[in-house]
Amino acid sequence: MGEKSERRTIREWRSARYLTQDELGDKVGVSYYTISNWELGIKQPRVKNLRALAKALGIHPDQIILIEGKGLPARAA
């Protein structure tokens, strides 16, 4: 299966392009912190950001696998 139809996570695509979170964030127009949150599944990119992300990675948006939210640890009462 070629890269045109291959599906990977944001982190996998970013790593394959030898980009840091900061570099990818600059290309997309968001902070490295936002990229980190997307990679960890804490937040999901909005449609316009998903398109910009795919463009920055040179892929189609459908090739990006989004991770379900993992949630944050419960705080002690």
mmJSON file of the N, C-alpha and C atoms, coordinates in Angstrom:
{"data_MODEL":{"atom_site":{
"group_PDB":["ATOM","ATOM","ATOM","ATOM","ATOM","ATOM","ATOM","ATOM","ATOM","ATOM","ATOM","ATOM","ATOM","ATOM","ATOM","ATOM","ATOM","ATOM","ATOM","ATOM","ATOM","ATOM","ATOM","ATOM","ATOM","ATOM","ATOM","ATOM","ATOM","ATOM","ATOM","ATOM","ATOM","ATOM","ATOM","ATOM","ATOM","ATOM","ATOM","ATOM","ATOM","ATOM","ATOM","ATOM","ATOM","ATOM","ATOM","ATOM","ATOM","ATOM","ATOM","ATOM","ATOM","ATOM","ATOM","ATOM","ATOM","ATOM","ATOM","ATOM","ATOM","ATOM","ATOM","ATOM","ATOM","ATOM","ATOM","ATOM","ATOM","ATOM","ATOM","ATOM","ATOM","ATOM","ATOM","ATOM","ATOM","ATOM","ATOM","ATOM","ATOM","ATOM","ATOM","ATOM","ATOM","ATOM","ATOM","ATOM","ATOM","ATOM","ATOM","ATOM","ATOM","ATOM","ATOM","ATOM","ATOM","ATOM","ATOM","ATOM","ATOM","ATOM","ATOM","ATOM","ATOM","ATOM","ATOM","ATOM","ATOM","ATOM","ATOM","ATOM","ATOM","ATOM","ATOM","ATOM","ATOM","ATOM","ATOM","ATOM","ATOM","ATOM","ATOM","ATOM","ATOM","ATOM","ATOM","ATOM","ATOM","ATOM","ATOM","ATOM","ATOM","ATOM","ATOM","ATOM","ATOM","ATOM","ATOM","ATOM","ATOM","ATOM","ATOM","ATOM","ATOM","ATOM","ATOM","ATOM","ATOM","ATOM","ATOM","ATOM","ATOM","ATOM","ATOM","ATOM","ATOM","ATOM","ATOM","ATOM","ATOM","ATOM","ATOM","ATOM","ATOM","ATOM","ATOM","ATOM","ATOM","ATOM","ATOM","ATOM","ATOM","ATOM","ATOM","ATOM","ATOM","ATOM","ATOM","ATOM","ATOM","ATOM","ATOM","ATOM","ATOM","ATOM","ATOM","ATOM","ATOM","ATOM","ATOM","ATOM","ATOM","ATOM","ATOM","ATOM","ATOM","ATOM","ATOM","ATOM","ATOM","ATOM","ATOM","ATOM","ATOM","ATOM","ATOM","ATOM","ATOM","ATOM","ATOM","ATOM","ATOM","ATOM","ATOM","ATOM","ATOM","ATOM","ATOM","ATOM","ATOM","ATOM","ATOM","ATOM","ATOM","ATOM","ATOM","ATOM","ATOM","ATOM","ATOM"],
"id":[1,2,3,4,5,6,7,8,9,10,11,12,13,14,15,16,17,18,19,20,21,22,23,24,25,26,27,28,29,30,31,32,33,34,35,36,37,38,39,40,41,42,43,44,45,46,47,48,49,50,51,52,53,54,55,56,57,58,59,60,61,62,63,64,65,66,67,68,69,70,71,72,73,74,75,76,77,78,79,80,81,82,83,84,85,86,87,88,89,90,91,92,93,94,95,96,97,98,99,100,101,102,103,104,105,106,107,108,109,110,111,112,113,114,115,116,117,118,119,120,121,122,123,124,125,126,127,128,129,130,131,132,133,134,135,136,137,138,139,140,141,142,143,144,145,146,147,148,149,150,151,152,153,154,155,156,157,158,159,160,161,162,163,164,165,166,167,168,169,170,171,172,173,174,175,176,177,178,179,180,181,182,183,184,185,186,187,188,189,190,191,192,193,194,195,196,197,198,199,200,201,202,203,204,205,206,207,208,209,210,211,212,213,214,215,216,217,218,219,220,221,222,223,224,225,226,227,228,229,230,231],
"type_symbol":["N","C","C","N","C","C","N","C","C","N","C","C","N","C","C","N","C","C","N","C","C","N","C","C","N","C","C","N","C","C","N","C","C","N","C","C","N","C","C","N","C","C","N","C","C","N","C","C","N","C","C","N","C","C","N","C","C","N","C","C","N","C","C","N","C","C","N","C","C","N","C","C","N","C","C","N","C","C","N","C","C","N","C","C","N","C","C","N","C","C","N","C","C","N","C","C","N","C","C","N","C","C","N","C","C","N","C","C","N","C","C","N","C","C","N","C","C","N","C","C","N","C","C","N","C","C","N","C","C","N","C","C","N","C","C","N","C","C","N","C","C","N","C","C","N","C","C","N","C","C","N","C","C","N","C","C","N","C","C","N","C","C","N","C","C","N","C","C","N","C","C","N","C","C","N","C","C","N","C","C","N","C","C","N","C","C","N","C","C","N","C","C","N","C","C","N","C","C","N","C","C","N","C","C","N","C","C","N","C","C","N","C","C","N","C","C","N","C","C","N","C","C","N","C","C","N","C","C","N","C","C"],
"label_atom_id":["N","CA","C","N","CA","C","N","CA","C","N","CA","C","N","CA","C","N","CA","C","N","CA","C","N","CA","C","N","CA","C","N","CA","C","N","CA","C","N","CA","C","N","CA","C","N","CA","C","N","CA","C","N","CA","C","N","CA","C","N","CA","C","N","CA","C","N","CA","C","N","CA","C","N","CA","C","N","CA","C","N","CA","C","N","CA","C","N","CA","C","N","CA","C","N","CA","C","N","CA","C","N","CA","C","N","CA","C","N","CA","C","N","CA","C","N","CA","C","N","CA","C","N","CA","C","N","CA","C","N","CA","C","N","CA","C","N","CA","C","N","CA","C","N","CA","C","N","CA","C","N","CA","C","N","CA","C","N","CA","C","N","CA","C","N","CA","C","N","CA","C","N","CA","C","N","CA","C","N","CA","C","N","CA","C","N","CA","C","N","CA","C","N","CA","C","N","CA","C","N","CA","C","N","CA","C","N","CA","C","N","CA","C","N","CA","C","N","CA","C","N","CA","C","N","CA","C","N","CA","C","N","CA","C","N","CA","C","N","CA","C","N","CA","C","N","CA","C","N","CA","C","N","CA","C","N","CA","C","N","CA","C","N","CA","C","N","CA","C"],
"label_alt_id":[null,null,null,null,null,null,null,null,null,null,null,null,null,null,null,null,null,null,null,null,null,null,null,null,null,null,null,null,null,null,null,null,null,null,null,null,null,null,null,null,null,null,null,null,null,null,null,null,null,null,null,null,null,null,null,null,null,null,null,null,null,null,null,null,null,null,null,null,null,null,null,null,null,null,null,null,null,null,null,null,null,null,null,null,null,null,null,null,null,null,null,null,null,null,null,null,null,null,null,null,null,null,null,null,null,null,null,null,null,null,null,null,null,null,null,null,null,null,null,null,null,null,null,null,null,null,null,null,null,null,null,null,null,null,null,null,null,null,null,null,null,null,null,null,null,null,null,null,null,null,null,null,null,null,null,null,null,null,null,null,null,null,null,null,null,null,null,null,null,null,null,null,null,null,null,null,null,null,null,null,null,null,null,null,null,null,null,null,null,null,null,null,null,null,null,null,null,null,null,null,null,null,null,null,null,null,null,null,null,null,null,null,null,null,null,null,null,null,null,null,null,null,null,null,null,null,null,null,null,null,null],
"label_comp_id":["MET","MET","MET","GLY","GLY","GLY","GLU","GLU","GLU","LYS","LYS","LYS","SER","SER","SER","GLU","GLU","GLU","ARG","ARG","ARG","ARG","ARG","ARG","THR","THR","THR","ILE","ILE","ILE","ARG","ARG","ARG","GLU","GLU","GLU","TRP","TRP","TRP","ARG","ARG","ARG","SER","SER","SER","ALA","ALA","ALA","ARG","ARG","ARG","TYR","TYR","TYR","LEU","LEU","LEU","THR","THR","THR","GLN","GLN","GLN","ASP","ASP","ASP","GLU","GLU","GLU","LEU","LEU","LEU","GLY","GLY","GLY","ASP","ASP","ASP","LYS","LYS","LYS","VAL","VAL","VAL","GLY","GLY","GLY","VAL","VAL","VAL","SER","SER","SER","TYR","TYR","TYR","TYR","TYR","TYR","THR","THR","THR","ILE","ILE","ILE","SER","SER","SER","ASN","ASN","ASN","TRP","TRP","TRP","GLU","GLU","GLU","LEU","LEU","LEU","GLY","GLY","GLY","ILE","ILE","ILE","LYS","LYS","LYS","GLN","GLN","GLN","PRO","PRO","PRO","ARG","ARG","ARG","VAL","VAL","VAL","LYS","LYS","LYS","ASN","ASN","ASN","LEU","LEU","LEU","ARG","ARG","ARG","ALA","ALA","ALA","LEU","LEU","LEU","ALA","ALA","ALA","LYS","LYS","LYS","ALA","ALA","ALA","LEU","LEU","LEU","GLY","GLY","GLY","ILE","ILE","ILE","HIS","HIS","HIS","PRO","PRO","PRO","ASP","ASP","ASP","GLN","GLN","GLN","ILE","ILE","ILE","ILE","ILE","ILE","LEU","LEU","LEU","ILE","ILE","ILE","GLU","GLU","GLU","GLY","GLY","GLY","LYS","LYS","LYS","GLY","GLY","GLY","LEU","LEU","LEU","PRO","PRO","PRO","ALA","ALA","ALA","ARG","ARG","ARG","ALA","ALA","ALA","ALA","ALA","ALA"],
"label_asym_id":["A","A","A","A","A","A","A","A","A","A","A","A","A","A","A","A","A","A","A","A","A","A","A","A","A","A","A","A","A","A","A","A","A","A","A","A","A","A","A","A","A","A","A","A","A","A","A","A","A","A","A","A","A","A","A","A","A","A","A","A","A","A","A","A","A","A","A","A","A","A","A","A","A","A","A","A","A","A","A","A","A","A","A","A","A","A","A","A","A","A","A","A","A","A","A","A","A","A","A","A","A","A","A","A","A","A","A","A","A","A","A","A","A","A","A","A","A","A","A","A","A","A","A","A","A","A","A","A","A","A","A","A","A","A","A","A","A","A","A","A","A","A","A","A","A","A","A","A","A","A","A","A","A","A","A","A","A","A","A","A","A","A","A","A","A","A","A","A","A","A","A","A","A","A","A","A","A","A","A","A","A","A","A","A","A","A","A","A","A","A","A","A","A","A","A","A","A","A","A","A","A","A","A","A","A","A","A","A","A","A","A","A","A","A","A","A","A","A","A","A","A","A","A","A","A","A","A","A","A","A","A"],
"label_entity_id":["1","1","1","1","1","1","1","1","1","1","1","1","1","1","1","1","1","1","1","1","1","1","1","1","1","1","1","1","1","1","1","1","1","1","1","1","1","1","1","1","1","1","1","1","1","1","1","1","1","1","1","1","1","1","1","1","1","1","1","1","1","1","1","1","1","1","1","1","1","1","1","1","1","1","1","1","1","1","1","1","1","1","1","1","1","1","1","1","1","1","1","1","1","1","1","1","1","1","1","1","1","1","1","1","1","1","1","1","1","1","1","1","1","1","1","1","1","1","1","1","1","1","1","1","1","1","1","1","1","1","1","1","1","1","1","1","1","1","1","1","1","1","1","1","1","1","1","1","1","1","1","1","1","1","1","1","1","1","1","1","1","1","1","1","1","1","1","1","1","1","1","1","1","1","1","1","1","1","1","1","1","1","1","1","1","1","1","1","1","1","1","1","1","1","1","1","1","1","1","1","1","1","1","1","1","1","1","1","1","1","1","1","1","1","1","1","1","1","1","1","1","1","1","1","1","1","1","1","1","1","1"],
"label_seq_id":[1,1,1,2,2,2,3,3,3,4,4,4,5,5,5,6,6,6,7,7,7,8,8,8,9,9,9,10,10,10,11,11,11,12,12,12,13,13,13,14,14,14,15,15,15,16,16,16,17,17,17,18,18,18,19,19,19,20,20,20,21,21,21,22,22,22,23,23,23,24,24,24,25,25,25,26,26,26,27,27,27,28,28,28,29,29,29,30,30,30,31,31,31,32,32,32,33,33,33,34,34,34,35,35,35,36,36,36,37,37,37,38,38,38,39,39,39,40,40,40,41,41,41,42,42,42,43,43,43,44,44,44,45,45,45,46,46,46,47,47,47,48,48,48,49,49,49,50,50,50,51,51,51,52,52,52,53,53,53,54,54,54,55,55,55,56,56,56,57,57,57,58,58,58,59,59,59,60,60,60,61,61,61,62,62,62,63,63,63,64,64,64,65,65,65,66,66,66,67,67,67,68,68,68,69,69,69,70,70,70,71,71,71,72,72,72,73,73,73,74,74,74,75,75,75,76,76,76,77,77,77],
"pdbx_PDB_ins_code":[null,null,null,null,null,null,null,null,null,null,null,null,null,null,null,null,null,null,null,null,null,null,null,null,null,null,null,null,null,null,null,null,null,null,null,null,null,null,null,null,null,null,null,null,null,null,null,null,null,null,null,null,null,null,null,null,null,null,null,null,null,null,null,null,null,null,null,null,null,null,null,null,null,null,null,null,null,null,null,null,null,null,null,null,null,null,null,null,null,null,null,null,null,null,null,null,null,null,null,null,null,null,null,null,null,null,null,null,null,null,null,null,null,null,null,null,null,null,null,null,null,null,null,null,null,null,null,null,null,null,null,null,null,null,null,null,null,null,null,null,null,null,null,null,null,null,null,null,null,null,null,null,null,null,null,null,null,null,null,null,null,null,null,null,null,null,null,null,null,null,null,null,null,null,null,null,null,null,null,null,null,null,null,null,null,null,null,null,null,null,null,null,null,null,null,null,null,null,null,null,null,null,null,null,null,null,null,null,null,null,null,null,null,null,null,null,null,null,null,null,null,null,null,null,null,null,null,null,null,null,null],
"Cartn_x":[0.849,0.0,0.899,0.652,1.457,1.047,1.87,1.614,0.339,-0.096,-1.301,-2.527,-2.602,-3.775,-3.453,-2.205,-1.788,-2.372,-2.787,-3.324,-2.384,-2.077,-1.203,-1.71,-1.176,-1.497,-0.703,-1.1,-0.386,1.083,1.349,2.741,3.533,2.926,3.625,3.931,2.954,3.19,4.266,4.178,5.154,6.569,6.695,8.007,8.552,7.682,8.103,8.625,8.183,8.622,9.776,10.242,11.351,11.062,9.819,9.415,9.255,9.617,9.304,7.866,7.324,5.985,5.965,7.027,7.122,7.136,7.907,7.975,6.628,5.971,4.662,3.644,3.702,2.802,2.957,4.198,4.444,3.815,3.909,3.338,1.809,1.216,-0.24,-0.824,0.002,-0.477,-1.013,-0.477,-0.863,0.416,0.278,1.439,1.858,3.081,3.543,2.66,2.145,1.274,-0.015,-0.548,-1.748,-1.437,-0.298,0.105,0.215,0.823,0.972,-0.395,-1.323,-2.671,-3.373,-3.182,-3.774,-3.143,-1.828,-1.133,-1.519,-1.77,-2.137,-3.632,-4.426,-5.86,-6.589,-5.911,-6.546,-7.555,-7.194,-8.081,-8.03,-9.03,-9.094,-8.997,-8.317,-8.241,-9.599,-9.892,-11.097,-10.869,-11.951,-11.872,-10.826,-10.83,-9.857,-8.425,-8.228,-6.89,-6.496,-7.463,-7.189,-6.729,-7.37,-6.967,-5.561,-5.285,-3.959,-2.897,-3.245,-2.343,-2.003,-3.018,-2.8,-1.944,-2.22,-1.43,0.029,0.255,1.624,2.369,1.634,2.248,2.284,1.62,1.61,0.745,-0.357,-1.251,-2.707,-3.622,-5.06,-5.557,-6.493,-6.995,-7.496,-8.027,-8.534,-7.425,-6.172,-5.056,-4.623,-5.202,-4.832,-5.766,-5.182,-5.937,-5.94,-7.128,-7.245,-7.417,-6.698,-6.741,-7.907,-8.666,-9.762,-9.182,-9.912,-9.437,-9.112,-7.976,-7.543,-7.972,-8.4,-8.82,-7.628,-7.884,-6.857,-7.076,-6.031,-6.19,-7.083,-7.839,-8.721,-7.874,-8.339,-7.619,-8.118,-7.204,-7.572,-8.43,-9.432,-10.337,-9.725],
"Cartn_y":[-1.169,0.0,1.237,2.171,3.381,4.436,5.478,6.544,7.306,7.313,8.043,7.564,6.283,5.762,5.344,5.495,5.098,6.033,5.448,6.239,6.113,7.261,7.303,8.368,8.347,9.384,10.652,11.771,13.026,12.868,12.255,12.069,11.252,10.186,9.349,10.135,10.905,11.717,12.766,13.421,14.461,13.876,12.754,12.1,11.658,11.163,10.726,11.895,13.113,14.316,15.015,14.396,14.938,16.354,16.574,17.876,17.81,18.883,18.984,19.474,19.385,19.917,21.42,22.104,23.545,23.884,23.136,23.376,23.118,22.028,21.726,22.779,23.185,24.236,25.516,25.899,27.095,26.958,25.784,25.554,25.598,25.136,25.06,26.37,27.127,28.367,28.197,27.179,26.918,26.719,26.643,26.454,24.983,24.754,23.375,22.678,23.447,22.898,22.334,23.029,22.552,21.26,21.216,19.992,18.844,19.099,18.082,17.578,18.49,18.101,17.242,17.56,16.745,15.366,15.307,14.018,13.13,13.724,12.953,12.637,13.231,12.995,13.808,14.808,15.668,16.582,17.053,17.889,17.385,17.755,17.393,18.669,18.606,19.785,20.103,21.39,21.828,21.57,21.614,21.281,22.135,23.451,24.309,23.959,23.605,23.224,21.85,20.961,19.638,19.762,20.649,20.876,21.469,22.457,23.074,22.068,21.212,20.167,19.205,18.747,17.826,18.483,19.747,20.469,20.569,20.903,21.025,19.696,18.589,17.265,16.68,17.35,16.881,15.658,15.58,14.419,14.892,13.957,14.239,14.134,14.985,14.921,13.539,12.765,11.427,10.466,10.831,9.958,10.115,11.093,11.34,10.567,9.756,9.03,9.886,10.27,11.06,10.125,10.412,9.59,10.029,9.06,9.371,9.989,10.91,11.578,10.604,10.801,9.937,10.504,11.761,12.375,12.705,13.482,13.858,13.102,12.856,12.134,12.894,12.147,12.769,13.431,14.569,15.261,14.781,14.705,14.267,15.333,14.901,15.859,16.352],
"Cartn_z":[0.0,0.0,0.0,-0.925,-1.032,-0.027,0.057,1.021,0.692,-0.562,-0.942,-0.186,0.129,0.829,2.266,2.647,3.992,5.033,6.16,7.267,8.461,9.064,10.234,11.195,12.404,13.375,13.031,13.634,13.41,13.775,14.906,15.345,14.324,13.794,12.815,11.539,11.045,9.852,10.119,11.292,11.635,11.7,12.37,12.5,11.139,10.28,8.947,8.116,8.453,7.742,8.475,9.554,10.359,10.852,11.293,11.817,13.327,14.004,15.433,15.564,16.763,17.0,16.727,17.091,16.883,15.391,14.612,13.163,12.502,12.872,12.298,12.722,13.974,14.448,13.65,13.339,12.524,11.143,10.543,9.215,9.237,10.342,10.456,10.985,11.727,12.322,13.725,14.421,15.815,16.638,17.942,18.808,18.862,19.325,19.529,20.558,21.51,22.558,21.945,20.956,20.259,19.513,18.826,18.119,19.119,20.268,21.307,21.77,21.994,22.429,21.383,20.104,19.041,19.019,19.147,19.11,20.283,21.422,22.616,22.69,21.806,21.824,22.882,23.437,24.438,23.757,22.561,21.745,20.317,19.537,18.125,17.289,16.155,15.292,14.671,14.556,13.843,12.361,11.599,10.173,9.453,9.674,8.968,9.376,10.638,11.091,10.557,10.432,9.881,8.429,7.681,6.29,6.225,7.084,7.113,7.54,8.482,8.961,7.831,7.122,6.001,4.92,4.622,3.617,4.049,5.317,5.836,5.765,5.896,5.855,4.443,3.491,2.104,1.887,2.637,2.55,2.473,2.278,2.29,3.733,4.144,5.526,5.948,5.009,5.329,5.744,5.494,5.844,7.302,7.992,9.378,10.304,11.156,12.171,13.434,13.872,15.097,16.278,17.344,18.551,19.414,19.92,20.844,22.097,22.701,23.912,25.018,25.616,26.712,28.054,28.045,29.295,30.193,31.165,32.127,33.416,34.176,35.432,36.401,37.177,38.166,39.251,39.692,40.757,42.106,43.038,44.393,45.05,45.792,46.463,47.74],
"occupancy":[1.0,1.0,1.0,1.0,1.0,1.0,1.0,1.0,1.0,1.0,1.0,1.0,1.0,1.0,1.0,1.0,1.0,1.0,1.0,1.0,1.0,1.0,1.0,1.0,1.0,1.0,1.0,1.0,1.0,1.0,1.0,1.0,1.0,1.0,1.0,1.0,1.0,1.0,1.0,1.0,1.0,1.0,1.0,1.0,1.0,1.0,1.0,1.0,1.0,1.0,1.0,1.0,1.0,1.0,1.0,1.0,1.0,1.0,1.0,1.0,1.0,1.0,1.0,1.0,1.0,1.0,1.0,1.0,1.0,1.0,1.0,1.0,1.0,1.0,1.0,1.0,1.0,1.0,1.0,1.0,1.0,1.0,1.0,1.0,1.0,1.0,1.0,1.0,1.0,1.0,1.0,1.0,1.0,1.0,1.0,1.0,1.0,1.0,1.0,1.0,1.0,1.0,1.0,1.0,1.0,1.0,1.0,1.0,1.0,1.0,1.0,1.0,1.0,1.0,1.0,1.0,1.0,1.0,1.0,1.0,1.0,1.0,1.0,1.0,1.0,1.0,1.0,1.0,1.0,1.0,1.0,1.0,1.0,1.0,1.0,1.0,1.0,1.0,1.0,1.0,1.0,1.0,1.0,1.0,1.0,1.0,1.0,1.0,1.0,1.0,1.0,1.0,1.0,1.0,1.0,1.0,1.0,1.0,1.0,1.0,1.0,1.0,1.0,1.0,1.0,1.0,1.0,1.0,1.0,1.0,1.0,1.0,1.0,1.0,1.0,1.0,1.0,1.0,1.0,1.0,1.0,1.0,1.0,1.0,1.0,1.0,1.0,1.0,1.0,1.0,1.0,1.0,1.0,1.0,1.0,1.0,1.0,1.0,1.0,1.0,1.0,1.0,1.0,1.0,1.0,1.0,1.0,1.0,1.0,1.0,1.0,1.0,1.0,1.0,1.0,1.0,1.0,1.0,1.0,1.0,1.0,1.0,1.0,1.0,1.0,1.0,1.0,1.0,1.0,1.0,1.0],
"B_iso_or_equiv":[0.0,0.0,0.0,0.0,0.0,0.0,0.0,0.0,0.0,0.0,0.0,0.0,0.0,0.0,0.0,0.0,0.0,0.0,0.0,0.0,0.0,0.0,0.0,0.0,0.0,0.0,0.0,0.0,0.0,0.0,0.0,0.0,0.0,0.0,0.0,0.0,0.0,0.0,0.0,0.0,0.0,0.0,0.0,0.0,0.0,0.0,0.0,0.0,0.0,0.0,0.0,0.0,0.0,0.0,0.0,0.0,0.0,0.0,0.0,0.0,0.0,0.0,0.0,0.0,0.0,0.0,0.0,0.0,0.0,0.0,0.0,0.0,0.0,0.0,0.0,0.0,0.0,0.0,0.0,0.0,0.0,0.0,0.0,0.0,0.0,0.0,0.0,0.0,0.0,0.0,0.0,0.0,0.0,0.0,0.0,0.0,0.0,0.0,0.0,0.0,0.0,0.0,0.0,0.0,0.0,0.0,0.0,0.0,0.0,0.0,0.0,0.0,0.0,0.0,0.0,0.0,0.0,0.0,0.0,0.0,0.0,0.0,0.0,0.0,0.0,0.0,0.0,0.0,0.0,0.0,0.0,0.0,0.0,0.0,0.0,0.0,0.0,0.0,0.0,0.0,0.0,0.0,0.0,0.0,0.0,0.0,0.0,0.0,0.0,0.0,0.0,0.0,0.0,0.0,0.0,0.0,0.0,0.0,0.0,0.0,0.0,0.0,0.0,0.0,0.0,0.0,0.0,0.0,0.0,0.0,0.0,0.0,0.0,0.0,0.0,0.0,0.0,0.0,0.0,0.0,0.0,0.0,0.0,0.0,0.0,0.0,0.0,0.0,0.0,0.0,0.0,0.0,0.0,0.0,0.0,0.0,0.0,0.0,0.0,0.0,0.0,0.0,0.0,0.0,0.0,0.0,0.0,0.0,0.0,0.0,0.0,0.0,0.0,0.0,0.0,0.0,0.0,0.0,0.0,0.0,0.0,0.0,0.0,0.0,0.0,0.0,0.0,0.0,0.0,0.0,0.0],
"pdbx_formal_charge":[null,null,null,null,null,null,null,null,null,null,null,null,null,null,null,null,null,null,null,null,null,null,null,null,null,null,null,null,null,null,null,null,null,null,null,null,null,null,null,null,null,null,null,null,null,null,null,null,null,null,null,null,null,null,null,null,null,null,null,null,null,null,null,null,null,null,null,null,null,null,null,null,null,null,null,null,null,null,null,null,null,null,null,null,null,null,null,null,null,null,null,null,null,null,null,null,null,null,null,null,null,null,null,null,null,null,null,null,null,null,null,null,null,null,null,null,null,null,null,null,null,null,null,null,null,null,null,null,null,null,null,null,null,null,null,null,null,null,null,null,null,null,null,null,null,null,null,null,null,null,null,null,null,null,null,null,null,null,null,null,null,null,null,null,null,null,null,null,null,null,null,null,null,null,null,null,null,null,null,null,null,null,null,null,null,null,null,null,null,null,null,null,null,null,null,null,null,null,null,null,null,null,null,null,null,null,null,null,null,null,null,null,null,null,null,null,null,null,null,null,null,null,null,null,null,null,null,null,null,null,null],
"auth_seq_id":[1,1,1,2,2,2,3,3,3,4,4,4,5,5,5,6,6,6,7,7,7,8,8,8,9,9,9,10,10,10,11,11,11,12,12,12,13,13,13,14,14,14,15,15,15,16,16,16,17,17,17,18,18,18,19,19,19,20,20,20,21,21,21,22,22,22,23,23,23,24,24,24,25,25,25,26,26,26,27,27,27,28,28,28,29,29,29,30,30,30,31,31,31,32,32,32,33,33,33,34,34,34,35,35,35,36,36,36,37,37,37,38,38,38,39,39,39,40,40,40,41,41,41,42,42,42,43,43,43,44,44,44,45,45,45,46,46,46,47,47,47,48,48,48,49,49,49,50,50,50,51,51,51,52,52,52,53,53,53,54,54,54,55,55,55,56,56,56,57,57,57,58,58,58,59,59,59,60,60,60,61,61,61,62,62,62,63,63,63,64,64,64,65,65,65,66,66,66,67,67,67,68,68,68,69,69,69,70,70,70,71,71,71,72,72,72,73,73,73,74,74,74,75,75,75,76,76,76,77,77,77],
"auth_comp_id":["MET","MET","MET","GLY","GLY","GLY","GLU","GLU","GLU","LYS","LYS","LYS","SER","SER","SER","GLU","GLU","GLU","ARG","ARG","ARG","ARG","ARG","ARG","THR","THR","THR","ILE","ILE","ILE","ARG","ARG","ARG","GLU","GLU","GLU","TRP","TRP","TRP","ARG","ARG","ARG","SER","SER","SER","ALA","ALA","ALA","ARG","ARG","ARG","TYR","TYR","TYR","LEU","LEU","LEU","THR","THR","THR","GLN","GLN","GLN","ASP","ASP","ASP","GLU","GLU","GLU","LEU","LEU","LEU","GLY","GLY","GLY","ASP","ASP","ASP","LYS","LYS","LYS","VAL","VAL","VAL","GLY","GLY","GLY","VAL","VAL","VAL","SER","SER","SER","TYR","TYR","TYR","TYR","TYR","TYR","THR","THR","THR","ILE","ILE","ILE","SER","SER","SER","ASN","ASN","ASN","TRP","TRP","TRP","GLU","GLU","GLU","LEU","LEU","LEU","GLY","GLY","GLY","ILE","ILE","ILE","LYS","LYS","LYS","GLN","GLN","GLN","PRO","PRO","PRO","ARG","ARG","ARG","VAL","VAL","VAL","LYS","LYS","LYS","ASN","ASN","ASN","LEU","LEU","LEU","ARG","ARG","ARG","ALA","ALA","ALA","LEU","LEU","LEU","ALA","ALA","ALA","LYS","LYS","LYS","ALA","ALA","ALA","LEU","LEU","LEU","GLY","GLY","GLY","ILE","ILE","ILE","HIS","HIS","HIS","PRO","PRO","PRO","ASP","ASP","ASP","GLN","GLN","GLN","ILE","ILE","ILE","ILE","ILE","ILE","LEU","LEU","LEU","ILE","ILE","ILE","GLU","GLU","GLU","GLY","GLY","GLY","LYS","LYS","LYS","GLY","GLY","GLY","LEU","LEU","LEU","PRO","PRO","PRO","ALA","ALA","ALA","ARG","ARG","ARG","ALA","ALA","ALA","ALA","ALA","ALA"],
"auth_asym_id":["A","A","A","A","A","A","A","A","A","A","A","A","A","A","A","A","A","A","A","A","A","A","A","A","A","A","A","A","A","A","A","A","A","A","A","A","A","A","A","A","A","A","A","A","A","A","A","A","A","A","A","A","A","A","A","A","A","A","A","A","A","A","A","A","A","A","A","A","A","A","A","A","A","A","A","A","A","A","A","A","A","A","A","A","A","A","A","A","A","A","A","A","A","A","A","A","A","A","A","A","A","A","A","A","A","A","A","A","A","A","A","A","A","A","A","A","A","A","A","A","A","A","A","A","A","A","A","A","A","A","A","A","A","A","A","A","A","A","A","A","A","A","A","A","A","A","A","A","A","A","A","A","A","A","A","A","A","A","A","A","A","A","A","A","A","A","A","A","A","A","A","A","A","A","A","A","A","A","A","A","A","A","A","A","A","A","A","A","A","A","A","A","A","A","A","A","A","A","A","A","A","A","A","A","A","A","A","A","A","A","A","A","A","A","A","A","A","A","A","A","A","A","A","A","A","A","A","A","A","A","A"],
"auth_atom_id":["N","CA","C","N","CA","C","N","CA","C","N","CA","C","N","CA","C","N","CA","C","N","CA","C","N","CA","C","N","CA","C","N","CA","C","N","CA","C","N","CA","C","N","CA","C","N","CA","C","N","CA","C","N","CA","C","N","CA","C","N","CA","C","N","CA","C","N","CA","C","N","CA","C","N","CA","C","N","CA","C","N","CA","C","N","CA","C","N","CA","C","N","CA","C","N","CA","C","N","CA","C","N","CA","C","N","CA","C","N","CA","C","N","CA","C","N","CA","C","N","CA","C","N","CA","C","N","CA","C","N","CA","C","N","CA","C","N","CA","C","N","CA","C","N","CA","C","N","CA","C","N","CA","C","N","CA","C","N","CA","C","N","CA","C","N","CA","C","N","CA","C","N","CA","C","N","CA","C","N","CA","C","N","CA","C","N","CA","C","N","CA","C","N","CA","C","N","CA","C","N","CA","C","N","CA","C","N","CA","C","N","CA","C","N","CA","C","N","CA","C","N","CA","C","N","CA","C","N","CA","C","N","CA","C","N","CA","C","N","CA","C","N","CA","C","N","CA","C","N","CA","C","N","CA","C","N","CA","C","N","CA","C","N","CA","C","N","CA","C"],
"pdbx_PDB_model_num":[1,1,1,1,1,1,1,1,1,1,1,1,1,1,1,1,1,1,1,1,1,1,1,1,1,1,1,1,1,1,1,1,1,1,1,1,1,1,1,1,1,1,1,1,1,1,1,1,1,1,1,1,1,1,1,1,1,1,1,1,1,1,1,1,1,1,1,1,1,1,1,1,1,1,1,1,1,1,1,1,1,1,1,1,1,1,1,1,1,1,1,1,1,1,1,1,1,1,1,1,1,1,1,1,1,1,1,1,1,1,1,1,1,1,1,1,1,1,1,1,1,1,1,1,1,1,1,1,1,1,1,1,1,1,1,1,1,1,1,1,1,1,1,1,1,1,1,1,1,1,1,1,1,1,1,1,1,1,1,1,1,1,1,1,1,1,1,1,1,1,1,1,1,1,1,1,1,1,1,1,1,1,1,1,1,1,1,1,1,1,1,1,1,1,1,1,1,1,1,1,1,1,1,1,1,1,1,1,1,1,1,1,1,1,1,1,1,1,1,1,1,1,1,1,1,1,1,1,1,1,1]
}}}
